[in-house]
Amino acid sequence: MNQADTETQTARTPAAGRQEDKLDFQIQHLLVAIEHILRQNPAGINELGLIKTLQKEPWELIGTVNFAEPDKLYPVHFLLFHVLYRLRDQLAASGETLTISPLVIRLRQSTVVSGIGVPDQPDELRNFYLDLSKYEMPEDSINRMMEDFWAGRSGYRPELSETREAAATLGFDHMPVGFDEVKQRFRRAVMHAHPDRGGETEAIQDLNQAFSVLKAHFRT
């Protein structure tokens, strides 16, 4: 064993090793479960729907999620997207593509002959979510990252299907012509969905995601 191996073994404490093994075990189970769920939902599923499905039998791979606090939601979100990007890479070889966004997660057969599933240009989101060191981050870093993400500084550009889904979530039957219209509709929708009026926290999360997608769309 050389010095580098010795240093690595020393740095990997028993507790850290157990945590890594537990995380890898969960990832392997999520890979199987998510692929199965996506094949059962050819029209696609959103992130919230995927989380709820994974919480139920027969999977029960995700526990209670606090959707109202970004730092509590972040580890679940990160792990799901880590698995989705790994799954996208795996399925590329069989000619399948995976659309990945909070509002639309959809598996479909690709019509592209070469370069299937994996972008030719650097994919900053893919690189971020495949880096497991980002699984745990301080709350201020999480909030700053989300602000950068939706402001477009990450290079994120929503697909047309995603913006249409977002518009529908906010109650539009057409694509809004400007962001001011989106803001007005978002405020009304949040007021109606607020828990104090009998709404659910998960509904607020859906509206927030839809608003963020359209915000990124109108900044492009």
C-alpha positions in Angstrom: 0.0 0.0 0.0 1.5 3.4 -1.0 1.3 6.6 1.0 -1.7 7.9 -1.0 -3.7 4.8 -0.2 -2.7 5.0 3.4 -3.8 8.7 3.6 -7.1 7.9 1.9 -7.8 5.0 4.3 -7.0 7.2 7.2 -9.2 10.0 6.1 -12.2 7.6 5.5 -13.3 7.1 9.1 -15.6 4.2 10.0 -18.5 6.6 10.5 -17.8 8.3 7.2 -17.5 5.0 5.5 -20.8 3.8 6.8 -22.5 7.0 5.7 -21.1 6.6 2.2 -22.2 2.9 2.0 -25.6 3.9 3.2 -25.9 6.6 0.6 -24.7 4.3 -2.2 -27.2 1.7 -1.1 -30.1 4.2 -1.2 -28.9 5.5 -4.6 -28.9 1.9 -6.1 -32.5 1.4 -4.8 -33.6 4.7 -6.2 -32.2 3.9 -9.6 -34.4 0.8 -9.8 -37.5 2.5 -8.3 -37.3 5.7 -10.4 -36.8 3.9 -13.7 -39.8 1.7 -12.9 -42.0 4.7 -12.0 -41.0 6.6 -15.1 -41.9 3.6 -17.3 -45.3 3.4 -15.5 -45.8 7.1 -16.3 -45.1 7.6 -20.0 -46.6 11.1 -20.0 -44.1 12.1 -17.3 -44.3 13.1 -13.6 -43.2 16.1 -11.7 -40.7 16.2 -8.8 -43.4 16.4 -6.2 -45.3 13.5 -7.7 -42.1 11.4 -7.8 -41.3 12.2 -4.2 -44.8 11.1 -3.1 -44.6 7.9 -5.1 -41.3 7.0 -3.6 -42.8 7.6 -0.1 -45.5 5.0 -0.7 -45.6 1.3 -0.9 -44.0 -0.7 -2.4 -41.0 1.7 -2.4 -41.0 3.6 0.9 -37.5 5.0 0.0 -38.2 8.6 1.2 -39.4 9.6 4.6 -41.3 12.8 5.7 -40.2 15.9 3.7 -40.5 19.5 4.9 -41.4 21.3 1.6 -41.5 24.7 3.3 -37.8 24.8 4.3 -35.3 24.7 1.4 -32.5 23.4 3.6 -34.7 20.4 4.6 -36.0 19.8 1.1 -32.5 20.2 -0.5 -31.0 16.8 0.4 -34.0 14.9 -1.0 -34.1 17.1 -4.2 -30.3 16.7 -4.7 -30.4 12.9 -4.3 -33.3 12.5 -6.7 -31.6 14.6 -9.4 -28.3 12.8 -8.8 -30.1 9.5 -9.5 -32.0 11.0 -12.5 -28.7 12.2 -14.2 -27.1 8.9 -13.6 -30.1 7.1 -15.0 -30.1 9.5 -18.0 -26.5 8.5 -18.8 -27.3 4.8 -18.4 -30.3 4.8 -20.7 -28.5 6.8 -23.4 -26.9 3.7 -24.7 -30.3 2.1 -25.4 -31.5 5.1 -27.3 -33.7 6.6 -24.6 -33.7 10.2 -23.4 -34.7 11.6 -20.1 -36.1 15.1 -19.6 -35.1 16.3 -16.2 -36.7 19.3 -14.4 -38.8 19.9 -11.3 -42.0 20.1 -13.3 -41.4 17.5 -16.0 -39.5 14.2 -15.6 -40.2 12.1 -18.7 -38.6 9.1 -20.3 -39.0 8.6 -24.0 -37.4 7.0 -27.1 -34.9 9.3 -28.8 -35.0 10.1 -32.5 -31.4 11.2 -32.5 -29.0 8.6 -34.0 -25.8 9.7 -32.4 -24.9 11.4 -29.1 -28.1 10.1 -27.6 -29.1 11.4 -24.2 -25.9 13.0 -23.3 -25.3 16.6 -24.4 -22.4 17.5 -26.6 -21.7 20.7 -24.7 -20.7 20.9 -21.0 -23.8 20.4 -18.8 -23.3 22.4 -15.6 -26.4 21.0 -13.9 -25.4 17.4 -14.7 -21.9 18.1 -13.3 -23.3 19.7 -10.2 -25.8 16.9 -9.4 -23.3 14.1 -10.1 -20.9 15.5 -7.5 -21.9 13.8 -4.3 -19.9 16.3 -2.3 -22.8 18.7 -2.9 -25.2 16.5 -1.1 -24.6 18.4 2.2 -24.4 22.1 2.1 -24.9 25.0 4.6 -28.3 26.7 4.5 -26.9 30.0 3.2 -25.1 28.2 0.3 -28.3 26.4 -0.6 -30.3 29.6 -0.7 -27.6 31.3 -2.8 -27.4 28.4 -5.2 -31.1 28.4 -5.8 -31.1 32.2 -6.4 -28.3 31.7 -9.0 -30.0 28.7 -10.5 -33.3 30.5 -11.2 -31.6 33.8 -12.2 -30.1 31.9 -15.1 -26.5 32.2 -13.9 -26.2 28.4 -14.0 -26.9 28.4 -17.7 -30.4 26.8 -17.0 -32.9 27.3 -19.8 -36.3 25.7 -19.4 -37.6 23.7 -22.4 -40.9 24.7 -24.1 -42.7 21.7 -22.6 -41.5 22.8 -19.1 -42.7 26.4 -19.5 -46.1 25.1 -20.7 -46.4 22.9 -17.7 -45.4 25.8 -15.5 -48.0 28.1 -17.1 -50.7 25.4 -16.6 -49.7 25.0 -12.9 -50.4 28.7 -12.4 -53.7 28.4 -14.1 -53.0 29.7 -17.6 -54.6 28.1 -20.6 -52.0 29.8 -22.8 -48.4 31.0 -22.6 -48.4 34.4 -20.8 -47.0 37.2 -22.9 -44.9 38.7 -20.1 -43.5 38.2 -16.7 -45.7 40.8 -15.1 -48.7 38.7 -16.0 -47.0 35.7 -14.4 -46.4 37.6 -11.1 -50.0 38.7 -10.8 -51.3 35.1 -11.4 -48.7 33.7 -9.0 -49.8 36.0 -6.2 -53.4 35.1 -6.7 -52.7 31.4 -6.8 -50.5 31.5 -3.7 -53.3 33.3 -1.8 -55.8 30.6 -2.7 -53.4 27.8 -1.9 -52.2 29.1 1.4 -52.6 26.6 4.3 -54.5 29.3 6.3 -57.2 29.0 3.6 -57.3 25.2 3.6 -54.5 24.7 1.1 -51.4 22.4 1.4 -47.7 23.2 1.7 -47.0 20.9 -1.3 -49.3 23.0 -3.5 -47.3 26.1 -2.5 -44.1 24.2 -3.5 -45.6 23.4 -6.9 -46.5 27.1 -7.5 -43.1 28.2 -6.4 -41.4 25.8 -8.9 -43.7 26.9 -11.7 -43.1 30.6 -11.0 -39.3 29.9 -11.0 -39.4 28.2 -14.3 -41.3 31.0 -15.9 -39.0 33.5 -14.3 -36.0 31.8 -15.9 -38.0 31.6 -19.2 -38.6 35.4 -19.4 -34.9 36.1 -18.4 -33.6 34.2 -21.5 
